[in-house]
Amino acid sequence: MDSYHSFNLIVKNAMICTMDREGRVLRRGSLAVRGDRIALISETDLSRSALAERVIDADGMVLFPGFINTHIHIFQSFLKGLGADHRLIEWLNLSALPYGQIMTPRQHRLAAQLACMEALKSGCTTLCEFFYTNQDPELAHACIEGMQSTGIRSVFIRAFQDTGEEYGMPSMFIEPAEKAMREVEALKKRYRENDMLSIWTGPDVTWSTTEEGYRTMLAYCLSENVRYSMHLKETEVDNEMCLRTYGKDIVDLLEEIGFLTDRMLAVHCVNLTENDIRRFAEHGVSVSHNPAPNLYLGSGIPPIPESLRAGVNVALGTDGAASNNSTDMLETMKLAALMQKGLHRNAAVITADQVIRMAASGGAKAIGMEDRLGSLEPGKKADMILFDPRHLKSFPNHDAKATVVYASSEENIDTTIVNGEIVYHKGVFKGGLTEAELVQEIAVEVEKMRASAAAL
């Protein structure tokens, strides 16, 4: 048989929700993968006329493009529940900031495996790590290598802080922006970026960044074609420092220095104004909407329907597990829909289709990979999930998109495929990693972490 008709993988008998521009759905079809790309999508059973190294019979299941989690702090996977029932600054000083100072490289690696495995189990094929515990370069290496061990597609955002002690930012996290950019460049050289790993940078948050820091980072990113991300207008406190120091709103400052570009991913954006939204749309800035932490920390509800109507690209993120208590993208999708319906008292203000597009094509555009990810189309990367609705919570399945957004959980994810490789299938992870073994290892390290914290 001609090699043209041989594939690495065929998924057959699935309902295929392509999430392409036309919203094409095959009620019963096949998808073939050759290498790391989608080769064919057909309404016929491709396994009858072509060879494949592996065939998955997905009868009764739905094939979706993989979801893209555009914001997480991986080390916080060790901190679930710490600082509960406090607002942002108090929560930071009870959980993320003190424990971020003492966690070891081994703990960062395990945290990465924990976060990535839960992400894969909830239908996520790409994870964007916003990394700000920069006191030891080995921590970044451990995090990246932990991510890579799971097979997830990774974006590593090596952030920086060049001020902020008055707000509680630990001095060990603070560094000149020039030094931070040298570290970013070193990471790019060490890991030889490709489709499976991208290295970004970004200022952590407005109250830990100087204007000089913004300008230094921006000059580096524009000259080296590097993407960047930052927390922006998560709470009212975010803007305090900027108004006091520069006498202007943070978005005004960023626009003035040329920071608002299509390379920028702004996270949270709870307090965006109509003028902010307009400028984001004009400059091509993407937004990472993180519904769970915005509710958990009492930060508020961002203007997502308004942003979408204005043409802003909106993606989804879970944020760190210390302000979410999970890395579950399915839960994130449900919250993203329900919070807006309740706020606007309008059930149609945001739809299941829009939420899935935020998680898929919105995420792909936010990370600069819309030509390769975000929908199921020949030529695109083979990042996809098989969703099995035949569980108590999600059955019967009258509307696949509504079922995914409103009636699903991690048990529904049968298979997660990244770059053409099966990395999770029926409870089994790539490389022999098991939940039980990982939990046991983490339990030992958590006790060590608590002992270190008690000794401070």
C-alpha positions in Angstrom: 0.0 0.0 0.0 1.2 3.5 -0.9 2.9 5.3 2.1 0.5 8.2 1.4 -2.3 6.0 2.7 -0.5 5.0 5.9 -0.9 6.9 9.1 0.4 6.9 12.7 -3.1 7.1 14.1 -6.7 6.9 13.0 -9.6 7.9 15.2 -12.8 6.4 13.8 -16.5 6.5 14.5 -16.3 9.7 16.4 -18.5 12.8 16.3 -16.0 15.4 15.2 -16.5 19.0 16.4 -13.9 20.7 14.3 -14.4 24.2 15.9 -13.2 25.6 12.5 -14.5 28.9 11.3 -17.6 27.3 9.8 -18.3 25.2 12.9 -18.3 22.0 10.9 -19.5 18.9 12.8 -19.2 15.4 11.4 -21.9 13.3 13.1 -19.8 10.2 12.6 -16.3 10.4 11.0 -12.7 9.6 11.1 -9.5 11.7 11.6 -6.1 10.5 10.5 -2.8 11.7 11.9 0.6 11.5 10.2 3.5 12.5 12.3 2.5 15.5 14.3 -0.2 16.8 11.9 -3.8 16.1 11.1 -3.7 14.5 7.6 -7.3 13.8 6.8 -10.8 14.2 8.2 -13.5 12.1 6.5 -17.1 11.0 6.9 -15.9 7.5 5.9 -14.1 4.9 8.0 -10.5 5.6 7.0 -9.3 2.4 8.7 -10.9 0.4 6.0 -8.8 1.8 3.2 -5.5 2.8 5.0 -2.9 1.4 7.3 -2.3 2.9 10.7 0.0 2.1 13.5 -2.9 2.5 15.9 -6.6 2.8 15.5 -9.0 4.1 18.2 -12.6 3.2 17.8 -14.3 6.3 19.3 -17.9 5.0 18.9 -20.1 7.1 21.2 -17.4 9.7 21.8 -16.8 13.3 20.6 -13.5 14.6 19.2 -12.6 18.2 20.0 -9.4 20.3 19.5 -7.3 20.4 22.7 -7.9 23.2 25.1 -5.2 25.8 25.8 -4.6 27.0 29.4 -3.1 30.4 29.0 -2.2 31.1 32.6 -1.0 29.1 35.5 1.6 29.3 38.3 2.8 25.7 38.6 4.6 25.8 42.0 1.2 26.7 43.5 0.0 23.2 42.9 1.7 22.4 46.3 -0.3 25.2 48.0 -4.0 24.2 47.5 -6.2 25.7 50.2 -3.5 28.0 51.8 -4.8 31.5 52.3 -8.4 30.5 51.6 -11.1 33.1 52.1 -8.8 36.1 51.8 -8.5 38.8 49.1 -5.6 39.0 46.8 -2.9 40.8 48.7 -3.6 38.9 52.0 -3.8 35.6 50.1 -0.4 36.3 48.4 1.2 36.9 51.8 -0.3 33.8 53.3 0.5 31.4 50.5 2.3 32.2 47.2 4.9 34.6 48.4 6.2 32.9 51.5 6.2 29.4 50.1 7.5 30.5 46.7 10.7 31.5 48.6 11.4 28.0 50.0 10.4 25.5 47.4 13.2 23.3 46.0 13.9 22.3 42.4 12.6 18.8 43.1 9.4 20.3 44.5 9.0 22.5 41.4 9.4 19.4 39.1 6.8 17.4 41.0 4.5 20.4 41.0 4.9 20.6 37.2 4.0 17.0 36.8 1.0 17.4 39.1 -0.3 20.4 37.3 0.3 19.1 33.8 -1.2 15.7 34.5 -4.4 17.2 35.8 -4.4 19.6 32.8 -4.1 16.6 30.4 -6.8 14.8 32.3 -9.2 17.7 31.9 -8.7 18.1 28.1 -5.8 20.6 28.1 -3.1 20.0 25.5 -1.1 23.3 26.0 -0.2 24.9 29.3 1.3 28.4 29.7 3.4 28.6 32.9 3.8 32.2 34.3 7.0 31.7 36.4 8.1 34.4 38.9 10.1 32.6 41.6 13.4 33.5 40.0 15.8 33.4 43.0 17.5 30.3 41.6 17.8 29.4 37.9 17.6 25.7 38.7 13.9 26.2 39.7 13.0 27.2 36.1 14.9 24.3 34.7 13.1 21.9 37.1 9.7 23.3 36.1 10.4 23.1 32.4 11.7 19.6 32.6 8.8 18.5 34.7 6.4 19.9 32.1 8.2 18.2 29.2 8.2 14.9 31.0 4.4 14.7 30.7 4.2 15.4 26.9 2.1 18.6 27.2 2.8 21.5 24.8 4.4 24.2 26.9 4.8 27.9 27.1 7.2 29.0 29.8 6.8 32.7 30.7 9.9 33.7 32.7 8.5 36.8 34.4 10.3 39.5 36.5 9.8 42.0 39.3 12.1 45.0 39.6 10.3 46.7 42.6 7.4 46.1 45.0 8.8 45.5 48.4 6.4 47.9 49.9 3.6 45.7 48.7 5.2 42.6 50.2 7.2 41.3 47.2 10.1 39.3 48.7 13.5 41.0 48.0 14.8 37.7 46.6 12.3 37.9 43.7 13.4 41.4 42.8 16.0 41.9 40.0 16.9 44.5 37.3 15.0 44.0 34.1 18.3 43.7 32.2 19.3 40.7 34.3 15.9 39.1 33.7 16.2 39.5 30.0 19.6 37.8 30.0 18.0 34.9 31.9 15.2 34.7 29.3 17.8 34.6 26.5 19.8 31.9 28.3 16.6 29.7 28.6 15.9 30.2 24.9 19.4 29.0 24.0 19.4 26.1 26.4 16.0 24.6 25.4 16.1 25.4 21.6 12.5 26.5 21.2 10.2 24.6 19.0 6.4 24.0 18.7 6.5 22.0 21.9 8.2 24.6 24.0 8.1 28.4 23.7 10.0 30.8 26.0 8.3 34.2 26.8 8.8 36.9 29.4 6.7 39.5 31.1 6.4 41.9 34.1 4.7 40.1 37.0 2.2 42.8 38.0 1.9 46.6 37.9 2.9 47.1 41.5 6.2 45.2 41.1 7.3 46.8 37.8 8.9 50.2 37.1 8.5 52.2 33.9 12.1 51.5 33.2 11.4 47.8 33.6 8.6 47.9 31.1 10.7 49.7 28.6 13.7 47.4 29.0 11.6 44.3 28.6 9.7 45.8 25.6 12.9 46.7 23.8 14.2 43.1 24.2 10.9 41.5 23.1 10.5 43.7 20.0 14.1 43.1 18.9 14.1 39.4 19.5 10.4 38.7 18.5 9.5 37.4 22.0 5.9 37.3 23.3 5.1 38.6 26.7 2.3 38.4 29.4 1.4 40.2 32.6 -1.2 40.4 35.3 -3.3 43.5 34.6 -6.1 45.2 36.5 -6.9 42.1 38.5 -8.0 44.3 41.5 -8.2 48.0 42.2 -4.8 47.7 43.9 -3.1 46.9 40.6 -3.6 50.5 39.4 -2.8 52.3 42.7 1.0 52.3 42.3 0.8 53.5 38.7 -1.6 56.3 39.5 0.5 57.4 42.5 3.8 57.2 40.8 3.1 58.3 37.2 -0.2 60.1 37.6 -1.9 57.9 35.0 -3.8 54.7 34.5 -1.7 51.6 33.8 -3.2 51.0 30.3 -2.5 54.7 29.5 1.1 54.2 30.5 1.5 51.0 28.5 0.0 52.5 25.4 2.2 55.5 25.7 5.4 53.4 25.7 4.2 51.1 22.9 3.6 48.1 25.2 0.1 47.3 23.8 0.8 44.9 20.8 -0.4 41.7 19.4 2.5 40.0 21.3 0.9 40.8 24.6 -1.3 38.5 26.7 -3.0 40.4 29.5 -4.2 38.3 32.4 -7.4 38.7 34.5 -8.4 42.2 33.3 -11.3 42.4 35.8 -11.4 46.2 35.9 -11.0 47.0 32.2 -12.9 50.1 31.1 -14.6 50.6 27.7 -11.6 52.6 26.6 -9.2 49.9 27.7 -11.3 47.3 25.7 -11.3 49.6 22.6 -7.5 49.9 22.8 -6.9 46.2 23.3 -8.9 45.5 20.2 -7.1 48.2 18.2 -3.6 46.9 19.2 -4.4 43.2 19.0 -3.9 42.5 22.8 -5.2 39.1 23.9 -6.9 38.6 27.3 -6.5 35.5 29.5 -9.8 35.1 31.4 -9.3 33.2 34.7 -12.8 32.9 36.2 -12.1 30.6 39.2 -9.4 32.8 41.0 -11.4 36.0 40.2 -14.3 34.5 42.1 -12.2 32.7 44.8 -10.3 35.8 45.7 -13.3 38.1 45.4 -11.6 40.1 42.7 -14.7 40.5 40.5 -16.0 39.6 37.1 -14.3 40.9 34.0 -16.2 42.4 31.0 -15.8 39.3 28.8 -18.9 39.7 26.5 -18.1 43.3 26.0 -14.5 42.5 25.1 -15.7 39.8 22.6 -18.1 42.2 21.0 -15.4 44.7 20.6 -13.2 42.2 18.8 -10.7 41.4 21.6 -9.3 37.9 21.5 -10.2 36.2 24.7 -8.6 32.9 26.0 -9.0 31.0 29.2 -6.7 30.1 32.1 -7.0 28.3 35.4 -4.4 30.4 37.3 -2.3 28.7 40.0 -3.9 26.1 42.1 -3.5 28.1 45.3 -6.1 30.6 44.0 -8.2 28.0 42.2 -7.5 24.7 44.0 -7.3 22.8 40.7 -6.0 22.9 37.2 -9.2 21.7 35.7 -10.0 23.3 32.4 -13.5 21.9 32.2 -14.4 23.5 35.5 -12.9 26.8 34.2 -15.1 26.6 31.1 -18.3 26.2 33.1 -17.5 29.0 35.4 -16.6 31.3 32.4 -20.1 30.8 31.1 -22.1 30.8 34.3 -20.6 33.9 35.9 -21.4 36.1 32.9 -25.0 34.7 32.6 -25.6 35.5 36.2 -24.0 38.9 36.1 -25.9 40.0 33.1 -29.1 38.1 33.9 -29.1 36.9 30.4 -28.6 33.2 29.6 -27.7 34.0 26.0 -24.9 36.6 26.8 -22.3 33.9 26.3 -22.8 30.5 24.7 -21.2 27.1 25.0 -19.7 27.5 21.5 -18.1 30.8 22.5 -16.6 29.3 25.6 -15.1 26.3 23.7 -13.7 28.7 21.2 -12.1 30.7 24.0 -10.5 27.5 25.3 -9.3 26.4 21.8 -8.9 28.9 19.0 -8.8 31.9 21.4 -6.0 30.2 23.3 -4.2 29.4 20.0 -4.3 33.0 18.9 -3.2 34.3 22.3 0.0 32.2 22.1 0.6 33.1 18.4 -0.2 29.6 17.1 -3.6 30.0 15.5 -2.2 28.7 12.3 -1.3 25.4 14.0 -3.7 24.9 16.9 -7.2 25.6 18.0 -9.3 23.6 15.5 -9.3 20.3 13.8 -8.3 20.8 10.2 -5.9 19.0 7.9 -2.4 20.5 8.2 -2.8 21.6 11.8 -1.0 20.1 14.7 -2.6 16.9 16.0 -3.7 18.3 19.4 -7.1 16.8 20.4 -9.2 15.2 23.0 -11.7 12.4 23.0 -14.7 13.2 25.2 -16.8 10.3 26.4 -20.3 11.5 27.6 -21.3 8.1 28.8 -21.1 8.9 32.5 -23.8 9.7 35.0 -23.1 13.5 35.1 -23.0 14.0 31.4 -25.5 11.5 29.9 -27.6 11.7 27.8 -25.7 13.8 25.4 -28.2 15.9 23.4 -25.8 18.7 22.5 -22.0 17.9 22.6 -20.9 21.5 23.2 -23.4 22.1 25.9 -22.4 18.8 27.6 -18.7 19.7 27.6 -19.3 23.1 29.1 -22.1 22.5 31.5 -22.2 18.8 32.4 -18.6 17.4 32.4 -15.7 16.5 34.6 -12.3 14.9 34.3 -13.8 11.4 34.1 -15.2 12.3 30.6 -11.7 12.8 29.0 -11.0 9.4 27.5 -7.9 10.3 25.5 -5.6 13.4 25.2 -3.4 13.6 22.1 -0.6 16.2 21.8 1.5 16.7 18.7 0.2 13.4 17.3 1.2 11.4 20.5 -1.2 9.8 22.9 -0.2 11.3 26.3 -3.3 10.2 28.3 -5.6 7.3 27.6 -8.2 5.8 29.9 -6.4 6.8 33.1 -2.8 6.0 31.9 -0.3 8.8 31.4 2.7 9.0 29.1 5.9 7.5 30.3 4.4 5.3 33.0 3.6 8.2 35.3 0.8 7.3 37.7 -1.3 9.4 40.0 -0.8 7.2 43.0 3.0 7.3 42.7 3.1 11.0 42.1 0.8 11.7 45.1 3.0 9.6 47.3 6.1 11.5 46.2 4.4 14.9 46.7 3.2 14.0 50.2 6.8 13.5 51.3 7.9 16.8 49.8 4.9 18.7 51.2 6.0 17.7 54.7 9.5 18.9 54.0 8.1 22.2 52.7 6.0 22.7 55.8 9.0 22.0 58.0 11.0 24.6 56.1 8.2 27.1 56.5 7.9 26.5 60.2 11.7 27.0 60.6 11.6 30.5 59.2 
